[in-house]
């Protein structure tokens, strides 16, 4: 599995990592959620809420699995924007 990451000159690492990776082996870890996959009762569908731009990305996923796959693809494409958000 390939994982896109960004490493700053200060040594900070930004990316999306699978649960199977123990990031503590790299040092002290700070985790920030960038999105949430939730079931929307009103729409009767799985939805993705982006913490990055404070909006719902898409409605109408029939399964949570489909919503998670889209979430990952979208967030990987936004990695450079995500890095800007957390770099002081």
C-alpha positions as CSV (number, residue, x, y, z in Angstrom):
1,X,0.0,0.0,0.0
2,X,1.3,3.4,-1.0
3,X,0.6,6.3,1.4
4,X,1.0,9.9,0.2
5,X,2.7,12.0,2.8
6,X,4.2,15.5,3.2
7,X,7.2,16.1,5.4
8,X,8.0,19.7,6.5
9,X,11.5,21.0,7.0
10,X,10.8,20.9,10.8
11,X,10.2,17.1,10.5
12,X,6.4,17.1,10.8
13,X,4.6,14.4,8.8
14,X,1.1,15.0,7.3
15,X,-0.9,12.3,5.6
16,X,-3.6,9.7,5.8
17,X,-2.5,6.6,7.6
18,X,-4.2,3.2,8.0
19,X,-5.2,2.0,11.5
20,X,-2.7,-0.9,11.0
21,X,0.3,1.6,11.3
22,X,1.5,2.4,14.8
23,X,2.5,6.0,14.3
24,X,3.9,6.2,17.8
25,X,7.0,4.4,16.5
26,X,7.7,7.6,14.7
27,X,7.6,9.8,17.8
28,X,4.9,11.8,19.5
29,X,1.6,11.7,17.6
30,X,-1.1,14.4,17.2
31,X,-4.2,13.3,15.2
32,X,-6.7,15.6,13.7
33,X,-9.9,14.4,12.0
34,X,-10.5,16.0,8.6
35,X,-13.9,14.5,7.9
36,X,-16.6,12.4,9.3
37,X,-18.7,9.7,7.7
38,X,-22.2,9.7,9.2
39,X,-25.6,8.3,8.4
40,X,-28.1,11.1,7.6
41,X,-31.5,10.2,8.9
42,X,-33.3,12.8,6.8
43,X,-31.6,11.8,3.5
44,X,-31.5,8.1,4.4
45,X,-28.0,7.9,3.1
46,X,-24.3,8.0,4.3
47,X,-22.8,11.4,4.1
48,X,-19.3,12.9,4.4
49,X,-18.8,16.1,6.3
50,X,-15.5,18.0,5.6
51,X,-14.0,19.7,8.6
52,X,-11.6,21.3,6.2
53,X,-14.2,23.6,4.5
54,X,-17.2,23.1,6.9
55,X,-19.6,21.5,4.4
56,X,-21.0,18.2,3.4
57,X,-19.1,16.8,0.4
58,X,-21.7,14.5,-0.9
59,X,-24.9,12.8,0.0
60,X,-26.6,9.6,-1.1
61,X,-24.0,6.9,-0.5
62,X,-26.0,3.7,-0.2
63,X,-23.3,2.0,1.9
64,X,-20.8,3.2,4.5
65,X,-18.1,1.4,2.6
66,X,-18.8,3.5,-0.5
67,X,-18.7,6.7,1.5
68,X,-15.4,5.7,3.2
69,X,-13.8,4.9,-0.2
70,X,-14.9,8.3,-1.6
71,X,-13.7,10.1,1.6
72,X,-10.3,8.6,1.3
73,X,-9.9,9.4,-2.4
74,X,-11.1,13.0,-1.9
75,X,-8.9,13.6,1.1
76,X,-5.8,12.2,-0.6
77,X,-6.4,14.7,-3.5
78,X,-6.7,17.5,-0.9
79,X,-3.5,16.6,0.9
80,X,-1.6,19.7,-0.1
81,X,-4.5,21.9,1.1
82,X,-4.7,19.9,4.3
83,X,-1.0,20.5,5.0
84,X,-1.5,24.3,4.6
85,X,-4.3,24.2,7.2
86,X,-2.1,22.7,9.9
87,X,1.2,24.3,9.2
88,X,1.7,27.5,11.2
